Amino acid sequence: EGSLYQNDYMTLWNANHVAISVTLKMQDLNHFELRINNLNSKGNGNDGWFAVRGSFELKPLDSEGHFFSIWPDAHGKDTVVVDFDESLQDGATLILYRVMRKLGGPGLMKFLQLKVDATKDQVLVKPQARLLRALWDQPVALRLTTEERLWKPELREAEEG
C-alpha cells in the first residue's frame, strides 16, 4: 500500500516555534503526495498547509542506483496539482499560495528538490527558490515510517507538558 516518510520531530519550525511536519506518501509506483503541515496561518496560527500530489517518475542521479530524483511524470495521465486551504491564509502568504497554485505542480516541483537516498531509505526535501523558502527554508530528511508512528505537534506537546 505504498511507503510513508516523515521528518523527525522538531527538525523544522514555523515562525511561532511550532514544529513543521513534512510527509511524503508514495501511494504506489506512480503516485505521490507531499504534504507540509503546521505552517503559519491567519491570526498567528499554525494551521497552514499545502500539498503537492500526482504521478511521478524516478530519475537516477548516480550510476550505482543509490540516488534518485522524484519528478512529475511527463508521460503520466495524472497531472501534478498544488492544494491548500485559502481560508487559513491572508495577506502576503495568501498571495504566495496563489502563485504556487498558478505555477501548478510541475512548475512548483522545479523549485523543490526531492532526492531519494536508497541506501538509507530516506528522502531529502529541499526548497530551492525564494518562493518556497518564505514558508520554510531548510532542507529536511524524511525517514520511512508508518501511519501509526506519524507525529503530530499537539500530541507531542501534550505528552511533554
N, C-alpha and C positions, 0 to 999 in steps of 0.2 A: 504493500500500500504506500510505497514511496519512502523517502527519507526526510527527516526533520532536523534542522540545525538552528541553534540559538547562541547569541553571545553570552559569555559568563556574566553573572550579576555584578553590577557596579563597574562595568568596563566603559560605559558611556553615560554621560549626564546631560540633562537638559538645563536650561538657564535657571530653573527653580530647584536644582540639585536633586532631581528625581532620576533614577536610573532609566535609560532608554533601552527598550527591548527590540532587537533585530532578529527576525526569524526568516528562515528560508525553507519552504516546503517544496521538495522535488516530488511532485504528485505522482509522476510516472516517468518513463524515459523521455518524455517530450514536453511536459508541462511543469511550470514552477509558479510559486508565489513568494515574493519578497515583501515582508511587512515590517514597517518601523512604527512602534508604539511608544506612547508616553512622551510625545513631543510637546512643546509649548502650545497652549491654546488660549482662547478668549479668557479674559478675567484672571490672568496669571495662573491659568490651569495647566494640567498635564495630560489632557485628553486628546491631543493632536496625534494624527497618524496618517500614513499614506501607504499604499500597496502598489506593487507592480506585478502583473500576472500575465501569463500567456505561454506560448510554446517557445522552446529554446533548442539550441544546439551547443555541443561542447566543441571548442576549438583547441587543439593541442598547443601548448606553449613550449614544450621541450620534446626532444626526440625519444626520450625514455618513457614517455606517457605518464609522468608523475604530476604534471601541472596542466590544467585546462582553464580556459576562459568560458564563461557562460554568456551566450549572445542570443538575441532574438532569432528565431529560426526564419531565415529569409524565404524558405520554401514552404513553411508551415501554413496550414489553413487558418489557424487561430492568430489573431493579432495580439500584440502585447499592449495592455492597457494600464493606465495610471488611475488609481481610485483614491479618494479621500472624502471626508465629510466637511463640506463648505460651512455648515452651521457652527463648527467648532473654531473657525478662524475669523480674523478681522484684520484690517489694515494691510501692512506690507506683507505679512505672512499669507494672507488670502491671495494677494496678487501673485506671490511666488508659487503657490499651489496651482493657480490658474495657468501660469506659464508652463508648469510641469505637465498639466493636462493637455495644453495646446501642443507641446512637444510630442506627446504620445509616448507610449512605451519604448519603441525603438529609438526615438530621439533622446529620451531620458537615459537609456542604457549607455549611450555614448559618454555620458557624464558620470557613470557609475561603473566601477570595476568590480567584477565578481570572479575571483580566481580560486579554483578548486585545487587543493593540495591532496592528492590521492594517497600519499604516503602517511599523512596524519588524519585523513578523513575529516578535513575541515575546509571551510570556505572563508576567504578574506573578502570583506566588503569595504570598498574604499570610495568615498565621494571624490571625484576628480575635477570638479568645476565649482566655482564660487557659488553658483546657483544652489547646489546641494549642500555645500559647506555652511550655508546660512542656517540649515536645520541641524546638522551635526558635522563635525569637522575632522574626526579621527577615523583611521581605518580600524576595523574591528574583525576579530576572528570569530567565526561561528562554528560551534562544535556539534557533532552528532548527538541527538537527544531523543526523547520520546514525548508524547503528549502529556503523560503523567508527570514528567520532570521539568516541564516548562515553568520558568519562574515568572511571577507577577509581583511587581513592586509592593502593592498594597498588602499582599500576604506576607512577603518577606519583612516589611517594616513592622507589621503587627507581631511577627514572631520575635523580632529583635527588641521590641519595645516592652 
